[in-house]
Amino acid sequence: MTGTLYLIPVPLGPVSPDACLPPDTLAVARRLGHFVVERAKTARAHLKAMGHPQPLQALHIEELNEHTLAAAVPALLAPLKAGHDLGLLSEAGCPAVADPGAALVLAAHREAIPVVPLIGPSSILLALMASGLGGQHFAFHGYLPAKEPERSKKIREIEKTARRERATQLFIETPYRSAALLDALAATLSPDTLVSVGADLSLPSQLIHTRSAKNWRGQADTVKDRLVVFGIGA
């Protein structure tokens, strides 16, 4: 008998897990002894906040991140093949969504290992829900190019897609580049194109606004030093 791979969401920021994770998700996290995580130090902090009853140093924790070679992923299934349940944790939010943990999930499917996603916050879905841009058709692009002219070219391409397909276009930006990206959106998009900004979602400092591109001009400080999920709607 193989174990089950549980996909365990974590808070999106410094907030109590009880505020954003249901009891059933916390119960699974607390009973597991084997984990694959994006960063061990962060994962131990999350598990401590979740009230894991075991000493953190006694837990079996392996890392899977952008530095992990593809050839090394199958070996991470070893606890599952030995009959142990295994938890997959991201740095923040839902594992395997815009996250390297997807490689482990695919490896589990190839080995016919059961995969169970648990309920918790996803910054992408929370931003989409609150944007007003519509969730019937949407796409997520990850990070846009950081430099010009590639960034503006990509912005124009995404805008065309949003109009042609009537589909919300989502992308994310790091805290140190979010203000510059908002400036670029305001300058590059058609004035009436809708732009949604979501930051610190599910946290006390949450910011979520949808405005036309022209009304975001000069507002870059709104998102300065925040991780932001942006949305563009036709």
Summary of the structure (lengths in Angstrom):
residues: 234
radius of gyration: 19.4
end to end distance: 50.2
largest distance: 59.3
contacts: 761
relative contact order: 0.15
helix: 38%
strand: 21%
